[in-house]
Amino acid sequence: MNELVYVTVGLHFEVKDSYMYGGEETVGYAAMNLGGVNPSKITDEHIDKKRQDFIIQQNTM
């Protein structure tokens, strides 16, 4: 990738029934930004891994 190109990818998550986002029967939203990424590396598997990491992080708080 050209070193003059800087790509930021934003992932936005809808979080349902989470204590941290309002409790049962509520919907909250969270975002994660990945800066300086190579767009060819952002695959469905990569996004799913970030989503799983987010879920684990939320469950340990």
C-alpha positions in Angstrom: 0.0 0.0 0.0 1.2 3.5 -0.8 2.8 5.1 2.3 1.0 8.3 1.5 -2.4 6.6 2.0 -3.7 6.4 5.6 -7.0 4.5 6.0 -9.2 4.5 9.1 -11.9 1.9 9.4 -14.8 2.5 11.8 -16.7 -0.4 13.2 -20.1 0.3 14.8 -21.9 -2.2 17.0 -25.5 -2.5 18.2 -25.5 -3.8 21.7 -28.7 -5.4 23.1 -29.7 -6.2 26.7 -26.4 -5.1 28.1 -26.1 -3.8 31.7 -23.5 -1.3 30.5 -25.8 0.1 27.8 -29.1 0.4 29.7 -30.0 -3.1 30.8 -32.5 -5.6 29.6 -34.8 -4.7 26.7 -32.5 -1.8 25.7 -30.3 -1.1 22.7 -27.0 0.7 23.0 -24.3 1.6 20.4 -20.5 1.4 20.5 -17.8 2.2 18.0 -14.3 1.2 17.4 -11.8 2.9 15.0 -8.9 1.1 13.5 -6.3 3.6 12.1 -3.6 3.0 9.6 -5.0 -0.3 8.3 -4.5 -1.9 4.9 -8.0 -2.2 3.4 -7.1 -5.5 1.8 -6.7 -6.9 5.4 -10.2 -6.0 6.5 -12.1 -9.2 5.8 -15.3 -10.5 7.3 -13.1 -12.8 9.5 -11.1 -9.8 10.8 -14.3 -7.8 11.6 -15.8 -10.9 13.3 -12.7 -11.2 15.4 -12.9 -7.6 16.5 -16.6 -8.1 17.3 -15.7 -11.1 19.5 -13.0 -9.2 21.2 -15.5 -6.4 22.0 -18.0 -8.9 23.4 -15.3 -10.5 25.6 -14.1 -7.0 26.8 -17.7 -6.1 27.7 -18.3 -9.3 29.6 -15.2 -8.8 31.8 -16.2 -5.3 33.0 
